[in-house]
Amino acid sequence: MRQKLWKNLQSFRENANIWFNKAFRDHDANEIVNKIKEFEKENLMLRSQLPRDVPDQVLETLRGEVKDVAVYSNLIIALGNKALEEKHWDKIFTLIE
C-alpha cells in the first residue's frame, strides 16, 4: 500500500509537470479533469486503508497537491473549450495582463 502511495505521488507530480509546462491548448481539458478525479478517488481509497490514528505525511502531501490543482477544474474545462478561437484567447490574455 505504501508503495502504491509513493507511486501515486510520483505519477501525480509527473502529470502536473506536463499539464503546467506544456502549451495548454495541446491538452485535452476533460482528460486532465478526469485524471484529477482519479487521483482524488485513489486518495480516498488509500486513506481508508491506512491507520487513521497516525497521519501519513505522504498521503497528506499528495492530497494537498491534488487539491491545489482540483480547485481549478472548472477553469480547466472552460479554457479547454474547443470552440475558443484565437480572438477569444487574445481577449483572455488581455484581461490577465
C-alpha positions in Angstrom: 0.0 0.0 0.0 2.8 2.4 0.9 4.5 1.6 -2.5 1.2 2.5 -4.3 1.0 5.7 -2.3 4.5 6.7 -3.3 3.9 5.8 -6.9 0.7 7.9 -7.0 2.6 10.9 -5.6 5.3 10.4 -8.3 2.6 9.9 -11.0 0.7 13.0 -10.0 3.8 15.2 -10.0 4.7 13.9 -13.4 1.3 14.6 -14.8 1.1 18.1 -13.1 4.5 18.9 -14.6 3.2 18.1 -18.1 -0.1 19.9 -17.5 1.7 23.1 -16.3 4.6 23.1 -18.7 3.1 22.0 -22.0 1.1 24.5 -24.0 -2.4 24.4 -22.6 -4.1 24.1 -26.0 -2.2 20.9 -26.6 -4.0 19.3 -23.7 -7.5 17.7 -23.5 -9.1 19.5 -20.6 -11.6 16.7 -19.9 -8.8 14.2 -19.7 -7.0 16.4 -17.2 -10.0 16.8 -15.0 -10.8 13.1 -15.2 -7.3 12.3 -14.2 -7.5 14.7 -11.2 -10.7 12.9 -10.2 -9.0 9.5 -10.4 -6.3 10.8 -8.1 -8.9 12.1 -5.7 -10.7 8.7 -5.7 -7.5 6.8 -5.3 -6.5 9.0 -2.3 -9.8 8.3 -0.6 -9.3 4.6 -1.1 -5.8 4.7 0.3 -6.8 6.9 3.2 -9.5 4.4 4.2 -6.9 1.6 4.2 -4.3 3.4 6.3 -4.5 3.6 10.1 -6.2 6.9 11.0 -4.6 7.3 14.4 -1.3 8.3 12.8 -1.3 10.9 9.9 0.6 9.8 6.9 2.8 12.6 5.6 3.0 11.2 2.0 -0.8 10.8 1.8 -1.3 14.3 3.2 1.2 15.8 0.7 -0.4 14.0 -2.2 -3.9 15.1 -1.1 -2.8 18.7 -0.8 -1.1 18.7 -4.2 -4.2 17.2 -5.9 -6.5 19.6 -4.1 -4.4 22.6 -5.2 -4.9 21.6 -8.8 -8.5 20.3 -8.4 -9.8 23.7 -7.4 -9.1 24.8 -11.0 -11.1 22.0 -12.6 -13.9 24.3 -13.7 -11.5 26.8 -15.2 -9.6 24.0 -16.9 -12.8 22.8 -18.5 -13.8 26.3 -19.5 -10.4 27.1 -21.1 -10.3 23.7 -22.7 -13.4 24.5 -24.7 -12.6 23.6 -28.4 -14.9 26.5 -29.6 -12.4 29.1 -28.3 -10.9 30.9 -31.2 -7.7 33.0 -31.4 -9.7 36.2 -30.8 -11.0 34.7 -27.5 -7.5 33.8 -26.4 -6.4 37.3 -27.2 -9.1 38.7 -25.0 -8.3 36.3 -22.2 -4.6 37.3 -22.3 -5.5 41.0 -22.4 -7.6 40.6 -19.3 -4.9 38.7 -17.3 -2.0 41.0 -18.2 
